[in-house]
């Protein structure tokens, strides 16, 4: 058995695990784009919406961090 086959499989698995980072980036862009649009329509509700946006940002960013942790676990175990 060739020694490089498991290493290539690890690299492919880690690459697939990082797809979640791209999804999180798109989600964060969508979140803040919608926030800017909503504040443009109703500036008085900015403070209330901003708390919700920060919560959404934190949860979306957590998905990206989990994807990176899984990729690192795949690579270094």
matplotlib code that plots the C-alpha trace (Angstrom):
import matplotlib.pyplot as plt

x = [0.0, 1.3, 2.0, 0.7, -2.9, -3.9, -2.2, -4.1, -7.3, -6.6, -6.0, -9.2, -11.2, -9.8, -10.5, -14.1, -14.4, -13.5, -16.4, -18.4, -16.1, -17.3, -20.9, -20.3, -18.8, -21.8, -24.1, -22.3, -22.4, -26.1, -26.7, -25.0, -26.4, -29.9, -29.1, -27.9, -31.0, -33.3, -31.5, -31.9, -35.7, -36.2, -33.3, -35.1, -35.0, -31.2, -30.3, -32.7, -31.7, -28.0, -28.2, -29.9, -27.3, -24.4, -26.0, -26.5, -22.9, -21.6, -23.6, -22.6, -19.0, -19.1, -20.0, -16.8, -14.7, -16.1, -15.3, -11.7, -11.3, -12.6, -10.2, -7.3, -8.3, -8.5, -5.0, -3.1, -4.5]
y = [0.0, 3.4, 5.7, 8.8, 7.6, 8.2, 11.6, 12.6, 11.4, 13.6, 16.6, 16.1, 15.6, 18.7, 20.7, 19.4, 20.3, 23.9, 24.4, 25.5, 28.6, 29.8, 29.2, 31.2, 34.0, 34.2, 34.1, 37.0, 39.0, 38.4, 39.2, 42.6, 43.4, 42.9, 44.9, 47.9, 47.7, 47.5, 50.5, 52.5, 51.9, 52.4, 54.1, 54.3, 50.5, 50.4, 49.7, 46.8, 45.2, 45.6, 43.3, 40.7, 41.1, 40.6, 37.4, 36.2, 37.1, 35.2, 32.1, 32.2, 32.7, 29.8, 27.5, 28.7, 28.1, 24.6, 23.8, 25.0, 22.9, 19.8, 20.4, 20.8, 17.6, 15.7, 17.0, 16.5, 13.2]
z = [0.0, -0.9, 2.1, 0.3, -0.1, 3.5, 3.4, 0.3, 1.9, 4.9, 2.8, 0.8, 4.0, 5.6, 2.5, 2.5, 6.1, 5.4, 3.0, 6.1, 6.3, 2.9, 3.9, 7.1, 5.1, 2.8, 5.9, 7.6, 4.4, 4.1, 7.7, 7.7, 4.2, 5.6, 8.7, 6.6, 4.5, 7.5, 9.3, 6.1, 6.2, 10.0, 11.7, 15.0, 15.4, 15.0, 18.6, 19.0, 15.6, 16.3, 19.4, 17.2, 14.5, 16.9, 18.2, 14.7, 13.8, 16.8, 16.0, 12.3, 13.2, 15.6, 12.6, 10.8, 13.9, 14.3, 10.6, 11.1, 14.2, 12.5, 9.6, 12.0, 13.8, 10.5, 9.5, 12.7, 14.0]

ax = plt.figure().add_subplot(projection="3d")
ax.plot(x, y, z, "-o")
ax.set_aspect("equal")
plt.show()
